[in-house]
Amino acid sequence: MGCNYCNVPIYIKTMQYAKPLLAPATEAEALRQKLQDMTGEVYVSASKRYCPFCGRAVKSGERDAK
């Protein structure tokens, strides 16, 4: 049995220096892209093999479950 954070996704904050080449497909993506253009901050989902809090190995099925 793991802790409460074993199934929580982890996001990494990165900086964006150029605009994406593809046009947004939905209105939500357009708003997200506009926010990224203003702040330059992008949050990318990171895969994990181990829970960062308890150190337990996370199986691939648990990682994607929500």
C-alpha positions in Angstrom: 0.0 0.0 0.0 1.4 3.4 -1.0 0.9 6.9 0.3 -1.6 9.5 -1.0 0.8 10.9 -3.5 1.7 7.6 -5.4 -1.1 8.2 -8.0 -0.8 12.0 -8.2 0.7 13.3 -11.6 3.9 15.3 -11.4 4.3 18.5 -13.5 7.5 20.3 -14.3 7.6 24.0 -14.9 9.5 25.0 -18.1 10.1 28.2 -19.9 8.9 28.6 -23.5 10.9 30.9 -25.8 9.2 30.3 -29.1 5.6 30.0 -30.2 4.3 26.6 -31.2 4.1 25.9 -34.9 0.6 24.3 -34.9 -2.6 26.2 -34.5 -4.8 25.3 -31.5 -7.6 22.9 -32.3 -10.0 24.0 -29.6 -10.9 27.2 -27.8 -9.4 25.8 -24.5 -6.1 25.2 -26.3 -6.2 28.7 -27.7 -6.6 30.2 -24.3 -3.9 28.0 -22.8 -1.6 29.0 -25.7 -2.4 32.7 -25.1 -1.5 32.3 -21.4 1.7 30.6 -22.3 2.6 33.4 -24.7 2.0 36.0 -22.0 3.9 34.3 -19.2 6.3 32.0 -21.0 5.6 29.3 -18.4 4.7 25.8 -19.6 3.8 22.9 -17.3 4.8 19.5 -18.7 3.6 16.2 -17.2 6.5 14.1 -16.1 6.4 10.3 -16.0 7.6 8.7 -12.7 8.9 5.3 -11.8 9.0 5.9 -8.0 6.8 8.0 -5.7 8.8 11.1 -4.8 7.4 11.1 -1.2 7.4 7.4 -0.1 9.9 6.0 -2.6 7.6 3.1 -3.6 7.9 1.8 -7.2 4.9 3.0 -9.2 3.5 0.5 -11.8 2.6 1.9 -15.2 -1.1 1.1 -14.6 -1.2 3.1 -11.4 0.6 6.0 -13.0 -2.1 6.6 -15.6 -5.0 5.7 -13.4 -7.0 8.6 -12.0 
